[in-house]
């Protein structure tokens, strides 16, 4: 496989991953809106004795969303590094990074 073909396949895979990340974030935004509506409706001052209990319950409900967003941020940072390697092939270090990204296979032109 030529280097250009490998780059094209990699960029196509990155674009598909970005689309999936967008879909996940959209679903999480919808879920967060539902949680917010539920909290505003059901968690009043009369429900909890102290403000600390009310706050800790809200934080527990949102903890999962925060973990998902953190994981997606790390994924996007990794994708960004790969795209920099592909888009700046003149850099000598980028050839080593591409080789490691493709599992050490030969990415040179044939």
N, C-alpha and C positions, 0 to 999 in steps of 0.2 A: 504494500500500500504506500502510495506516495505521501509525502508530508502534507501537501495541500488537502488530500482526501482525508487524512487523519484529523487535520485541523477542522475541516468542514463537518465531519462526524461529531467531533467534540463540541463544536459550537451548536450544532443541532441538538445534541443531548442537553447542553446547558440551557438552551431556549425551552426545551420541554420541561426541564426541572423548574425553571423560573415560572412557567405557566402553572405547574402543580403547586408551587409555593403560593402563587397568587390565589389559587382556588382554596387552599387551606386557610390563608389569611381571611378571605372573604367569608368562609364558613365560621371561623372563629369570631369575626366581627358580629355576625348574626347571633351567634351563641352568647357573646358578651352583652349584646343589646337585650336579649331575653333575660339574662341573669340580672341586668340592671333594672329592668322593669319589675321583675319579681322582688328584688331587694327593696325597691322604692314602695311597692305595694304591701309587702308582708313584714318588713323589718322596721317597725316603728319604735318610738321611745318606750312604749308600753310593753313591747315584747321582751326587752332585756333590762336587767336591773342596773347595769353600769354601761357606760359608753365603751369601755375597754372590751367587754364581751361582744357588743354589737360590731365593733371594728374588727376584732379577731375573726368573727364569723364571716364577714365580708371578705377579708383577706384570704381565708381558706377557700372560698368560692372562686376567687380570681387567681389563685396560685397556679392552677393547671394552665390557664391561658398564658400566664407570664412565662412558664417553663417552655411551652410550645413556641412562643415568640422568640425566646432566647435561643432555642435550638435552631429555628429557621434563620435567625441572624447569623449564627455560626456557619450554617450551610451556605448562605449567600456570600459570606466573606471568603469561604473556600472557593466557591465558583468564581468570584471576582479575581482571586489570585490566578486561577487557571486561565481566565480570559486575558489577563495581562500578559501571560506567557505567550498565548496564541497571537495576540495583537501586536506584540513587540518581539518578533522573531530575530531581530538583528542582535539582540543582547546575547552574549556567549553563555551566560548562566541560564538563559531560557532553554537552550538545547538540553541541558542536564535536567531541568525541571520537567520538560516534555517527556524525556526518556523515563523518568520516574513516574510520571502520570500515566504512561502507557505500559507500566510494568517492566521497563527496561528493554522493550523491544526496539529494534532498529527503526528509526523514523526518517532515515535519510532517503533521498530520491534514488530511484533505480532506473 
